[in-house]
Amino acid sequence: MKKHLFFIGIVAISNFIFAQTSVPKLPLYELFTSSTCGPCAPANDNLTPIFQDPINEGEFAVVKYQMSWPSTGDPYYTNEGSARKNVYSVNSVPALFVDAASNSGSGYTQADMDANNNGLAYMTIEAIHSIEADSQKVHIQVEITAHQDYADPIHRVYIMINESRTENNVKTNGETEFFDVMKKVLPTSTGDFILGTISADTVLSYNIDYKFQGNYRLPADADDAINHNNEHSVEDFNNLKVIVFVQSMALGREVYQAANSIEVDPIIADGTFPNHLFTTTKSHKEFSVQPLLASPNPSSEYVNLSFVMLNKETTTVNIFNSLGQMVEVVDIDSHQGANQIRIDVSDYDSGIYFVELLIDNKIYNKKIIVQ
């Protein structure tokens, strides 16, 4: 095991991450499925272990839309899910799309996921949310920054509230639990419609307080879909999460970038966030650390690790191999704002490694691949 003490030269500009031409691309997985669809069960049985494998944590975003067919359809079908179906002209389930490209749900593999984790994007999405379970409220703040011009004529921003696990929508295909089920689309039922070019350095900001209305109801079938104006189908409000992505509505339906929102505690007494939680300089956030970024990844020479600190403090990066053995420890004297360190991986054997960043008794993880 290598042991180093680093007093890192911190990036001088406060917006290091945003000064880059490109950033890591977070793949978006969208699965159209139903608890009345026989082939959907093996597709979900194949995908769920991949999605839930700890080595893939934070490496992707996923949304599942329960559909109104075959037969009577899934009880958690919604008109908002149908609108997403129409984007891809889906006419049968299961139907898996990875960054808008059609894939086989039952044939998808870990190798496929690894290959999809190597992309770059020219847009950064930052998102945080908090949940007030008793009042059925979700508070969301999002900032989207373009690093290049996006000249397609039409774009949409989608903010999805998913329920991590449900079990009440059991029907006929043998599935007894369902994961990442879409419950609400924001800021409108079809996202946010943006006409014209999104120019480089454009910042799109969203500050949303959404309250699920009424009481829980389990529809009998898809013909009796939930009406969001006066009811909801959320089984456990503490089990909600938020996904954000930006997509072209032009031919090809390119997904520019996706993000998993970070859940934080409500910052003031009524549960809402203060205005301008994201600072205009983007030097830091009101939470301790930006999710750990690694680039280039895969690499055979070095990997740059970047993150944002609210306060100056000493922290540690631990690196483990796929057997769980520690291969390197890096002590960092970090500064407030943007931080970057370079890890030399030229002596590492080829394979998968796990970076563990320890800050304020919290652990943040990132998978890296050494070629």
N, C-alpha and C positions, 0 to 999 in steps of 0.2 A: 504494500500500500504506500502510495506517495503522500507525503505530508508537506504542505507549503504554507507559508504565511505571506499573504499578499496585502500590500497597501496600495490599492488600485488607484490608478489615475482616472478619476471620474470624468465622464464626458462633460466638456465645458459648457456646451449649450444645453439649456434646460429642456428642450424638446427633442432630445436625441432620437427617440423612436420615430418621430414624425419627420425628421430630416432625411430619413432613408427613402430611397426610390421605391423599395419594395419591403414588404413585411411578410411573415409566414401566413400562409393561407389556411384557414380553418375549414375543412370540408363540411358541407351540409348534406345530411342524409334525410330524405323524405320518403316515408313508406306509407302507401295507401293499402289498407287492410280492412278486415271485418271479422267479427267473431262468428259470422255465419258462413265464412269462406273456408272450405276444407284445405286447399293448398296454402292458405295463409298461416296455418298452424306450423307446418315444417319450416316455412320461411322465417317466422318469428323465432322458432326453436333454434334455427341456425344463427340468426343475427344477434339474439339476446346475449349469449355468452361472449361474443366479440365486443358488443357495446359495453358490457359490464366487466370485462377483463380489466383489472387495475392498470395494466400496462398501457391501456388506451385512454385512461382518464384525462380529460382536458384536450384530447387530440381531435375532437370532432363535435359537431352539433347534430341533434336528431329530433325530428318531429314525426309523429305518426297520426295519420288521419283515418278515423274509422268511417267506413263507407256505408251507403244505403243498400248495397247489394253484395252478394246474391240473396235471393229470397227476401225476407223481411228486413235484412240489414242489421247493422250494429246499433244498439240503443244509444250509443254516444256519438252517432252521426250528427253533424251540424251542417247548416248551409254554408258556413265559413270553410269547412273542409271540402265541400263540394266546389266552392270557388277555386280552391287550390287544384282540385282534380281537373278543372277546366283549363287551367294554365298549361298542363301537360297533355291534355286530351286523353286522360286515363279512361279506359272503358272496360278494364278487367283488373281483378286483384288476385294475388298481391302484385304491387307495382313499386319497385324501388328506384329512386333517383338519387344519384350522388352528384352534387353540384349540377343538377338539371340533366345529367346523362343517365339514360336508362340502364339498369343493372339487374342481375338475377338475385333476388333475396335469398333463395334457397341454396344458391351456388356461391355466394359471396364468402371470401376467406380473409384471414388475418393478413395474408400477403397482399390482397387487394387493398385493404385498409392502409397498410404500410406504404403502398405505392401512391395512394391518394393523399398521404400526409406530406408529400414532398413539394407541394406547390407554393408559389409566391402570389401575393396579392398587392394591389396598389391602393388599398383602402384600409383604414383602421377603424374598428368598432370597439367602443368602450361602453360597458353597461353595468349598472348596479341596480339592485331592487331590494325591497324589504316587504315582509308579509305581516299583516295584522289578521291573524286567523279568526279571532272572535268577531271582528267587524267585516270580515270577508273582503278586505282591501289588499291590493297589491300596489306599491309605489315603485315607479320605474324611472330611471334617468339614463339616457343614452346620448352619446356623442359619436358621430360618424364623420371621419375626416378623409377626404379624397386626396390622394397623392399624385393623381394624374387626371386629365380630362376624360370623362365618360360621355361620349357623344351620341349614344343611342337616343332615339327620340322620346322614349318612355322608360321610366324606372319605377320600382316600388320598394319601399322600406317596409319590412314585416317585423313586428314585435309579437312573438308567440308566447302565450302562457300555456305551459304543459303541466299535466299531472304525472309525476314520476311513476306511479303505480296505481292501477285500478283493478277491481275484481268483481264489481257488480254487473258488468256488462257481459257476463257469460251467456253464450247462446248454444250453438250446435256443433262447433268445430273442435271441441275438446279443450280449448284453451281456458285456463282458470285464472290467469293473471295477465295484465296488459301493461306495457311500459311506454312512457313518453307520449301519452295521449294528449293531443291538442285540445285545449278547453276554450281558448279565446284568442282572437286575432285583433291586434291594435296597430296604430291608433284608430283605425276604422275597421269594419268587418272585412275589408279587402286590402288592408295595409295603408300606406301613405303613397299617393300617386304623385310622381314628379315628372313634369314635362320638360323636355329640352336637356341641354348639356349640364352635367354636374362637373363644374370646373375644378381644376387642381386647387387645393387649399380650401375648398368649400367645406364648411362644418355644418352638419345637420344635427340639431339638438331636439330632444324630446324629453319632456317632463310630464309624466302621466300618473295620475292617481285613479286606478280603476277599482270599482266596487262591484263584486258579483251580487246580483240582485236576488231577492226572495229567498226561497228555501230549496234544499236539494230535492230533485225529483229524478227517478229512474224511468225513462220512457219505455213503453212496451216494445217499441221497435223504431226503425228509422222514419216511419211515416208520422211519428209523433215527436218530432225533434224538439229539443230544448229551445225555449224562447228566452234569449238573454235579457230581455227587457224586464222579466219578472220572476225568473227562476234560474237555477244552475244545476250542473251535474258533477260538481267537485266533491269527491269523497272525503278528502283530507286536505284542508287548506295549508297545513304545514308541509305538504308534500308537493308544493308547486315549484316550478322553476321557469326561467324566462330565456328564450332564444331570440336572437336578433339576426336578420340577414338582409342584404340588399341585392336586388335582382333586376336585370334588364327584362323588359317586356317585349323587346324586339325578337326577331327570329333567332333561335338558339337558346333564348332564355338564360343567358349567362348569369351565374351567381358570383357577384364580385367578392363578397366576403361574408362570413358568418361569425357569431360570437355567442358564448355562453355567459349570461349575466351573472355577476357575483352577488350572492345574497349577503346583505349587511343588516345589522340591527338598526331599527329606526333611530334617527339622530336626535330628534327633539320629541317632546312629550306626546304630541298627537300623532306621532308615527311618520310624519312627512319629512322630506329632506329639505334643508335650506336651499334657497335659490343659488344658482351658480356653483353647485357642488364641484363641477369640473371647472378648473380655473382656466382663464384665457391663455395663460402661458403654458398650460398643460405640464407644468413642472412636477405636480404631484396631485394626488387625490385625497379625499378625506378618509381613506382607509390606508392601511400600512404599505401595501405592496401591490403593484400591478402584476397580473399573472405573468409568470416567468416565460420569456421568449428565448428561443435558441436559433441561431442562424450562423452559417449555413447548416442545414440539417436535412439529409445526411452529410457527413464530412469525413475526410481522411486525414486532415491536417489540424484544424482548429475549429472550435465552436465559440461564438460570441454569445454570452448570456447577458440579457438586459432586463432591467426591472426598475420600478420607480419607488422611492422611499419617501414617506412623510417626514421622518426624522433621521438625523444622523445617528448611526448606531453600528456596533460591531456584529457581524453575522457570519454564518458558516454555510458553505456549499459542500454537501457530501455527494459523491458519485459512486453508484453501485453497478455491478455487472448484472446480467440476467439471472445469475445464481444467487443474487442477494449479497454478494461479497463486496465490501467497500474497496474501491480501487484508488480513490483520491479524496483528500480533504483540502478545501480551500477556505482560509479565514480571510474575511473581507472587512476592511474599515470603510464602511459605506458612508455616503453623504446624502443629505436631503436632495430630492429631485431624481434625475435620471442617472442610473448607474450602468456601467458595462464592464464585464470582465471577459478575458479571453482564456479559454481552456485548451491546452495543447493535447490533442488526442492522437498524435502521430504514432505514439508508442502503444496505443490501445489495440487489442485484438479486434478484428471485425465482429460486429454484432450490435445488440441492443443494450443501451445503458440508461440508467435512471438518475436524473439530477434531483437532488433534494435541497431546497433552500430553506434554512431555518431563520425565521424572523419573529421576534416577540412571542416566542413559544408556539408559533404557528408554522406549519410545514406546507410548502408549495412544491409541486413536482412537475417534471418535464422529462419526456422520453427523448433520447437522442440516438441516432443510428451512426455507427462508425463503419465506413466501408473499407 
